[in-house]
Amino acid sequence: MISSNDFRPGVSIEWNNGVWKVIEFLHVKPGKGSAFVRTKLKNVQTGSVVEQTFRAGETLPQANLEKSTMQHTYKDAEQYVFMDMETYEEASLSKEQIGERVKYLKEGMEVNVIRWGEQIMEVELPNSVVLEITDTDPGVKGDTATGGTKPAIVETGAQIMVPLFISIGERIKIDTRTDSYLGRESS
């Protein structure tokens, strides 16, 4: 059990027949009446976001989430197959279960899979990945690091904005949280 006074961003609770993650919280102590906690909660299964108010000190069951490291082994039709690195058990996930970061997923990549009981709730990719540029406009002599950006397609099919001097075949580092270019891969 967790008290509403202990809510922090990232805390997971069981509420309203599901698992919800606290995105934002605000402790409010009005001049009249009792204190309360105003929260913004995200349903981990559906992705829906709601605003909810709890009484200060109200207790709720904390969701018991387990995190395990799995490796993406291959894609079978519309299913992505992952292997648990400790038990060697396989699990198949759909594109919807993985979410929008599926665009950075490549074979052999290790990810964290978060489960609630037997149900897979979320797939966490590394904060940054190194991918090869497969398509972009050619760089022109005189393009510098301080210039503009251009779109580029990486090996997984994702499109990101890169500096003008980047060319096809280069390996770049990408922040998966912000979809931004971090730099060339250092050899």
C-alpha positions as CSV (number, residue, x, y, z in Angstrom):
1,M,0.0,0.0,0.0
2,I,1.1,3.5,-0.7
3,S,-0.1,6.8,0.7
4,S,-1.2,9.6,-1.6
5,N,1.3,11.8,0.3
6,D,4.1,9.6,-1.2
7,F,3.1,10.0,-4.8
8,R,6.0,10.9,-7.1
9,P,6.3,10.8,-10.9
10,G,6.8,7.3,-12.1
11,V,5.1,5.6,-9.1
12,S,2.6,2.9,-10.2
13,I,-0.6,2.2,-8.4
14,E,-3.5,-0.2,-8.8
15,W,-6.7,1.9,-9.1
16,N,-9.9,1.6,-11.0
17,N,-9.3,-2.0,-12.2
18,G,-5.9,-1.2,-13.8
19,V,-2.3,-0.1,-13.4
20,W,-1.8,3.6,-13.4
21,K,1.5,5.6,-13.4
22,V,1.7,9.0,-11.7
23,I,2.8,11.6,-14.3
24,E,2.2,14.7,-12.2
25,F,1.1,15.4,-8.6
26,L,0.4,18.5,-6.5
27,H,-0.2,18.6,-2.8
28,V,-2.9,21.2,-2.1
29,K,-3.6,22.6,1.4
30,P,-6.6,24.9,1.1
31,G,-7.3,27.5,3.8
32,K,-10.6,25.8,4.6
33,G,-11.1,22.0,4.6
34,S,-8.7,19.1,4.5
35,A,-5.6,18.7,2.3
36,F,-5.7,16.7,-0.9
37,V,-3.4,15.5,-3.7
38,R,-4.3,16.5,-7.3
39,T,-2.7,14.0,-9.8
40,K,-2.4,13.2,-13.4
41,L,-2.4,9.5,-14.0
42,K,-1.6,7.5,-17.1
43,N,-3.2,4.0,-17.6
44,V,-0.2,1.7,-18.5
45,Q,-2.4,-0.7,-20.5
46,T,-4.4,1.8,-22.6
47,G,-2.2,4.9,-22.5
48,S,-5.2,7.1,-21.5
49,V,-4.5,10.0,-19.1
50,V,-6.9,11.2,-16.4
51,E,-6.8,13.8,-13.7
52,Q,-7.8,12.5,-10.3
53,T,-7.9,14.0,-6.8
54,F,-7.2,11.9,-3.7
55,R,-7.5,12.8,0.0
56,A,-4.2,13.5,1.7
57,G,-3.0,10.3,3.4
58,E,-5.4,8.1,1.4
59,T,-3.8,4.6,0.8
60,L,-4.0,2.7,-2.4
61,P,-2.4,-0.6,-3.5
62,Q,1.0,-0.1,-5.1
63,A,1.3,-2.0,-8.4
64,N,3.9,-4.8,-8.1
65,L,5.8,-4.4,-11.4
66,E,8.6,-6.7,-12.3
67,K,11.3,-5.6,-14.7
68,S,13.3,-8.2,-16.8
69,T,15.9,-7.8,-19.5
70,M,14.9,-9.4,-22.8
71,Q,16.5,-9.4,-26.2
72,H,14.6,-8.7,-29.4
73,T,15.4,-11.8,-31.5
74,Y,13.2,-11.5,-34.6
75,K,10.0,-10.1,-36.1
76,D,7.3,-12.7,-37.1
77,A,4.6,-11.1,-39.3
78,E,3.1,-8.4,-37.0
79,Q,4.6,-9.8,-33.8
80,Y,8.0,-8.9,-32.2
81,V,9.6,-11.9,-30.5
82,F,11.7,-11.3,-27.3
83,M,13.8,-13.8,-25.4
84,D,14.3,-13.6,-21.6
85,M,18.1,-13.4,-21.0
86,E,17.9,-15.5,-17.8
87,T,15.2,-18.1,-18.5
88,Y,15.4,-18.2,-22.3
89,E,11.6,-18.1,-22.5
90,E,10.1,-16.2,-25.5
91,A,7.4,-13.7,-25.5
92,S,5.6,-12.2,-28.6
93,L,4.4,-8.6,-28.5
94,S,2.5,-6.5,-31.0
95,K,3.4,-3.1,-32.2
96,E,0.7,-1.6,-30.0
97,Q,2.1,-3.2,-26.9
98,I,5.6,-1.8,-27.6
99,G,4.4,1.6,-28.4
100,E,5.8,4.4,-30.5
101,R,9.4,3.5,-29.8
102,V,9.1,0.4,-31.9
103,K,10.7,2.6,-34.7
104,Y,14.1,2.2,-33.0
105,L,13.9,-1.5,-32.3
106,K,16.3,-3.7,-34.1
107,E,17.3,-7.4,-33.8
108,G,19.7,-8.2,-31.1
109,M,18.7,-5.1,-29.0
110,E,18.3,-5.6,-25.3
111,V,15.2,-4.0,-23.7
112,N,13.6,-3.9,-20.3
113,V,10.1,-5.5,-20.2
114,I,7.9,-4.5,-17.4
115,R,5.2,-7.0,-16.2
116,W,2.3,-6.8,-13.9
117,G,1.7,-10.4,-12.9
118,E,1.8,-12.3,-16.2
119,Q,0.7,-9.3,-18.3
120,I,3.3,-7.3,-20.1
121,M,2.7,-3.6,-19.5
122,E,5.5,-1.7,-21.1
123,V,8.8,-2.1,-23.1
124,E,11.6,0.3,-22.2
125,L,14.2,0.8,-24.9
126,P,17.7,2.2,-24.0
127,N,17.8,6.0,-23.7
128,S,20.0,6.1,-26.8
129,V,20.7,3.8,-29.7
130,V,23.3,3.8,-32.5
131,L,21.8,3.3,-36.0
132,E,23.0,3.6,-39.5
133,I,21.7,6.2,-42.0
134,T,20.1,4.5,-45.0
135,D,18.6,7.5,-46.8
136,T,19.2,11.2,-46.7
137,D,20.0,14.1,-49.1
138,P,23.7,14.2,-49.9
139,G,25.9,16.6,-47.9
140,V,27.2,19.6,-49.9
141,K,30.7,21.0,-49.5
142,G,30.6,23.9,-47.1
143,D,27.9,22.4,-44.8
144,T,29.0,22.9,-41.2
145,A,28.0,21.7,-37.8
146,T,26.4,25.1,-37.1
147,G,24.1,25.0,-40.1
148,G,20.6,23.7,-40.4
149,T,19.2,20.2,-40.4
150,K,17.7,17.7,-42.9
151,P,15.5,14.6,-42.6
152,A,17.2,11.2,-42.6
153,I,16.0,7.6,-42.5
154,V,17.8,5.1,-40.3
155,E,18.0,1.3,-40.7
156,T,14.9,0.7,-38.6
157,G,12.8,3.0,-40.8
158,A,12.5,5.9,-38.3
159,Q,13.0,9.4,-39.6
160,I,14.9,12.0,-37.6
161,M,16.4,15.4,-38.2
162,V,20.2,15.4,-38.6
163,P,22.9,18.1,-39.4
164,L,23.5,18.8,-43.1
165,F,27.0,17.2,-43.1
166,I,25.7,13.7,-42.2
167,S,25.6,11.3,-45.2
168,I,24.3,7.8,-46.0
169,G,26.2,4.9,-44.3
170,E,27.2,6.9,-41.2
171,R,26.3,5.5,-37.8
172,I,24.7,8.1,-35.5
173,K,23.5,8.1,-31.9
174,I,19.8,8.9,-31.3
175,D,18.0,9.8,-28.1
176,T,14.9,7.5,-28.1
177,R,13.1,9.7,-25.6
178,T,13.2,12.9,-27.6
179,D,13.8,11.5,-31.2
180,S,16.8,13.7,-31.5
181,Y,20.3,13.4,-33.0
182,L,23.0,13.2,-30.4
183,G,26.1,12.8,-32.6
184,R,28.1,10.5,-34.7
185,E,29.1,7.1,-33.3
186,S,32.6,7.3,-31.7
187,S,34.7,4.5,-32.9
